[in-house]
Amino acid sequence: MSNVVTVAQRDRYLTALLTQAATSAQQSPLELDTLRAAAQSLVQERTFPSNRDEAWRFTDLSPMLDKSFQAPANPSQAVLEQAQTLLTSVSLTDASRLVFVNGVYVDSLSQAVDGVSVLSQLTAIPDGLAQVHGSNEVFTALNTAGFVDAAVLHIGRNTVIERPVQVIYLTVGEGLFVQPRCLVIAETGSAVTLLEEFHSSGSSFTNSVSEIWVHDNAEVTHLCLQQESTDGIHIGKTAVSQARDSRYRNTTLNLGAGISRHHLEVYQTGPQTETDLYGLTAIRDQQLADTHSLVALNHPHGTANQLQKNIIDGRAHGVFNGQVYVPKPAQLTNASQLNRNLLLSPKSRVDTKPELDIVADNVKCAHGATVSQLAPDEVFYLQSRGINRDQAQRLLIYAFAMEIIEPIPVAPLRERMTQYIQQWTV
């Protein structure tokens, strides 16, 4: 009987979230009635995830059931002033910038360039919105049903945007349900560097979706930083479609939120496609951070490299589930996947499940996972060189993280993350 009650509670909760999404949709200037109706139907057919679902086996969302989230109103002047304070510590001076506060685009805080805009300013809905694989997942459909506005990067054929494009999502207030959306269309021969950042000041639920289309011989460098309040919940979806000879590089930094999950799906739709995925999760206290990924190498001569590192302290819980799919047509592909975990406390925990699903017979593929603590002999070695124990531990944590941080091509972000890791204490 208790299980029936739990299922009913989850269904009611999902219905309440859908109601709030519909409220946001009514406030939106976008005319997406057909798209939203289809998404609402999908949500109504789904159930709120539980530990009985294989994809959510290690990520317990039941704490959400005790929290009520509401669709935010348009930002007031007081909210915008708080957002301005948050913005000063994260904005890049040499980047074009789109700023969304509580899901609403704020022009006065933004600085855009050609090829970068927001959906409400366009005269037509771009092809590709809500069309990348994976849009049937319940939280992705929930976002489609209720996002207010979206960042749009449409990079023209053979166009290279030299400066990074920074999209900042700020959530200011308590108990808010915010659904950021981003659409990237990189035409043939184009190149762009996108930095998405998520920050919040209180307890909130962020449900984000980013769709990225990388056309023939195009290149997208995608950086994602999630550093929301540890009182909040963050669920993110990144769906990528790569055409022939394209290159996509993703670096995700997952630091904040009490419960977070990032689901990254990459579909190679042409031969000779390159995919590089790097991730760093650094959590402590009682945070839970889940990284799910899928790379589908559907054509010959594709390459995919993935390195996910987790630093877990206190009673925090890390989850990694990465799948690489290589069907029979994907001959002569090269794929590698590695998850490395550093547990800094006897109470910290990680569940890791790297997967290779290979049908092709002429491929080079490998995967693995490691789980370890700070090696006592390494700490002792540094102490023997005159470094005290705390400094030695920080140095080893720093060295572990810098394999992800050091290659970040945006210098201000790289420096900010370096300082963050340097301050980490055991």
N, C-alpha and C positions, 0 to 999 in steps of 0.2 A: 504494500500500500504506500509506503514511504517513497518508493521510486516513482509511483504514479503522481504523487503530489509534487515531487521534484520536477518531473517532466512538465506538469501543468504550470508550475512556477516559471520555468524557463520559457515556455510558450508565451505566457502573459508578459514576461519581461521583454521578449523580442517584439511582441506586438506594441508594447509601450515605446520602444526605441523607434519602430517604424512610424508610429504616430508623431513622434517628435521630428523625424526626418520629413514627414509630410508637411509639418508646420514650417520647417526651414524652406522647403520647396515653394511654399506659398509666398514666402518673403523674397524669393529669388527672382531677378528680372529675366532669367533664362526661359525660353519657350521650349521645353523638353517633355511635353506631356506624354507623348508616345513612349519615349525612352524610359521615363519615370514609371509609367504604368506597368511596363514589362518588368522593370526591376522590383516594383512592389509585389507583383505576382510571384516572382522568384523567392523573395523573402518569405512570403506567406506559405510557400511550399517547403521551406527549410525549417530546421529546428535550431535553437540556440545550442552551441557546441558544449559537449560535456566530456568527461574523461572516458566515456564509453566509445567515443569516436577515435579511431586510430590516429588521425592527424592531430588530435588534441589530448592524447593520452597523458602527457606529462605537464600539460598547461591547464591548470584549474582556474576557470573563470567564475566559479561560484561566488567569490567575494563581491563580484559586480552586482549580484542579485540583491545585496543589502544597500545598494546605492541608487539614488534616483538622479537621472540626468535630464536636463531641459535644453531645448533649442534656444540659443542665445538671441537676444534682441540686437538691433543695429547698435554698434559701439557708441557709447556716449562720450562726451568730451573728457570726463574723468577716466574712462577706460582707455581712450586714446593717449592720454597723458601717461598712464601707467605703461602702455605699450611702447611709447617713446623711450621711457626709462629702460625697458628691457632691450630695446633695439640698439641702444648706444654701445652695449658690450658685445654685440654679435655682428653688426653690419660691416661689410667690406667697403673700403673707400674706393677701390679700383674696380668695382663690379657694378653692372647694372642690377637693379633690385626691384623685386615685387614683394610687397608686404601685405599679408592678410591678418586681420585682427578678428578673432572669433568667427572665422570663416568668411569675412567680408573684406574685399579688396579696399585698401586705403591709399588713394592716389597721393596724398600729401606726404606720405612716408616712403614713397616708391620713387624709383628712377629707372625708367626702362629705355631700351634701344630698339631699333628696327628688328622685326622678327620676334619680339618678345612683347606679349600683351596679356590681357585677361579675356575670358570668354564673353563676358557681358559687353565688351567693347567691339566685338566682331559682328559683322552683318550676317554671317552665315555660320552654322555649326560645322567645324572641320570634320572631314572624314577621318575616322579612326577613334572617335570618342566612344568609349564603352564597347570596343570591338576586339581588343587583344584577348587572347585565350585567358581563361580564368575568371571572367566576369560573372560566372554563375555562383561563385562562392558567396556565402551568406553575407559577410561583412562588406564585400565588394559591391554586391547588389544593394545593400543598405545605403552605401555611399552614393551610388547612382540615383537612388530614390530621393535623396535629400541634400546633395551638395548645393551650396548657394552660388558659388562662382568658382572659376578654375584658372590657374596659371596656364598660359599657352605659349609654347616655344615652337614656332614654325620657321625652321631654318631653310632658306631657299637653296636651290640647286647650286652646287659649287661655292657656297658661301661659308666663310669661316668667321665665327664670332670670336674675336681675339680675347676679350675680357670675359671672366667668369660671369655667369648669370646666377644670382642668388635669389632664391625664393624662400621667404621667411614666414612661417605660420606661428602667430602668437595667440595664446589663449589666456585671457585675463578675466578672472572671476571664479566663482565656486559652482560646482555642480553643472557645468556646461557640457553639452554634446556637440562637438564640432567635427565637420567632415571636410578636410582639405582635399583638393583635387588638382592634379597636374597632368597636362598632355604635352608630349614632346614629339614633333615630327621633323626628323632630320632628313632632308631630301638628298638625292644622289650627290655624292662628292662633298657634302657639307661636314662641318665639325663644330662642336660646342662643348663647353664645360658647364655643367649644372650643379649647383649646390643647394640642396633642400635642407632647411633647418626647422626643427620643431621645439618650441619653448612654451612653458606655461607657468603661471604663478600660483596655482591652487589645484584643488581636486577637480578633475575633468576627465572626460572620455574623448579621445581623439581617434577617429577612424579615417585613415587617409588612403588614397589610391593615386598611384602614378602610372601612366601609360606611356610607353616610349616606343616609337617606330623609327628604326634605323634602316634607311634605304641603302641601295647598292653603293658600296665604297664610301659610306658615311662613317663618321666616328663620333661617339658620344661618351664623354667622361662624366660619370654621375657620382656625386658625393652626397651622402645622406647622414645628417647628424640629428639624433633624437636625444634631447637633453631636457625633457619635461620634468615637472615636479614629481617627486616620489609618492605624492598623494594621488597621482593620476593614473590613468590606464591609457595605453597607446596600442592600437592595432593598425598595422600598415601593410599595404599590398603594392608591390612594384611588378608590373607585367611588361615584358620587353619582347618585341618582334624584330629579328635581325635578318636582313636580306643579304644577297650575295656580296662577298668581299667586305662586309661591314665589320666594325670593331666597336665593342661595348665594354667599358670598364666601370665597375661599380665598387665603391668603398663605402661601407655602412658602419657608422659609429653609434653604438647603442649604449647610452649611459644612464638615462633617466627613466622615469615612470615606475610605479610600484609593480605593475604588471605590464609587460610589453611583448609584442610579437611582430616580427617582420617576415612577411612571406614574399620571397623573390622568385619570380618565374621568368625564364628566358627561353625563347623558342627560336632556334636557328632555322630560317625558312629558305636558305640558299647555301650553296657550297662555299668553301674557303672562308668561313666565318670565324671570327675570334671573339671569345668571351673571357673576361677576367673578373673574378669576384673576390673581393677582400672584405673582411669584416672584423671588427673589434667590439666585443661586449665587455664592459667593466662595471660590475654591480656589487653591492654590499648590503649589509643589514638584512632585510627580508624581501629584497627585490626578486622578481621572477622575470627572466628575459628569454624569449624563445626565438630562434632563427630557423625558419623553414626555407628550403630552396629547391628548385627544379630547373635543371638545364637539359633541354631536349635537343640533341644533335641529330637533326633529321636528314642531313645531306653529307656527301663526301667531303673530305679534307677540312672538316671543322675542328677547331681547338677550343678547349675550355679548361681554365685553371681556377681553382677555388681554394682559398685559405681563410679559415675562420678561427679566430683566437678569442678565448674567453678568460677573463680575470674575475674570479668569484671569491668574495670575502664574506665574513659574518655568517648569517644563515641564508644567504642568497642561493637561488636555484637557477642554473643555466640549462638551456635545452638547445640542441642542434639536431636537425633532421635534414640532410641534404641528399637529393636524388639526382643522379646523372643517367639519362635515358639515351641509349644508342641503338636505334632500330636497324634492321637489315640494310636499308639503303645507305646508311651512314658509314660506308667503308672508308678506311684510311683516315680515321679521326684520331685525335689525341686528347685525352681528358685526364685530369688529375684533381683529386679532392682531398683536403686534409683539414681536420679539426683538432686544434691543440688547446688544452684547457689547463689553467693554473689555479689550483685551489689553495686559498690562503688561510683557511680556517677548518678545524675538524668538523664544523657544522655545515660548511658549504657543500653544495651538491651539483652534479651535472649529469644529464642524460644525453648521450650522443649516439647518433645512428646515421653514419654515412652509408649511402646506398649506390651501387652500380647495377643498372639494368641493361645488360648488353645482349643484343641479338646478332649484330654484325660480327664477322669472324676475322676481319683484317683491321684490327684497331690496336691502339696502345692506350690502356686505361689503368689507373691505379687510384686507390683511396685508402684512408686510414684515419685513426684518431688516437690521441694521447691524452692521458690525464695524470697530472703530477702535482706535487707541492714544491715549494722552494727547497732546493737540494741543500741539506745541512753542510755538505763539504764545500759547496760553492760559497755559502755564506761565511764559513770558517776561513776559506782561502782569502776572501776580501778583508776579513778582520785581521788576518795575519799580515796584511799590507797596510795596516794602520787605519782602516775604515771601520767605524763603529757598526754595531749590529743593525740599527735602524737604517742607516745609510746604505749598508750592504743589501738589505732587503729591497729598499727603494730602487737601487741600481739594477737589481735582477728583474724587478717588475718592469722597469723602464726599458731594459733590453728586450724583454719579451714583447712589449707593446710596440716598440719602434719599427718592427718589421712591417707593421700595417701603417703606422703614422708617417714614417719618413718618406715614402713615395707619394704622399698626397701632393698634387701639383699646385694647390692654392696655398701660398706661403702663410697668410694670416691664420687660416684654419689649422695648418700644420703646427704653427707656433702655439696656438691656443690649446690644442690637444696635447702637445708636448708638456706644457706647463701643468695641465690637468693631471697627467700621469705622474709627473715629478712630485706632485703633492700627495700622491696616494700613500697612505700609511697602513701598516698591517696591525 
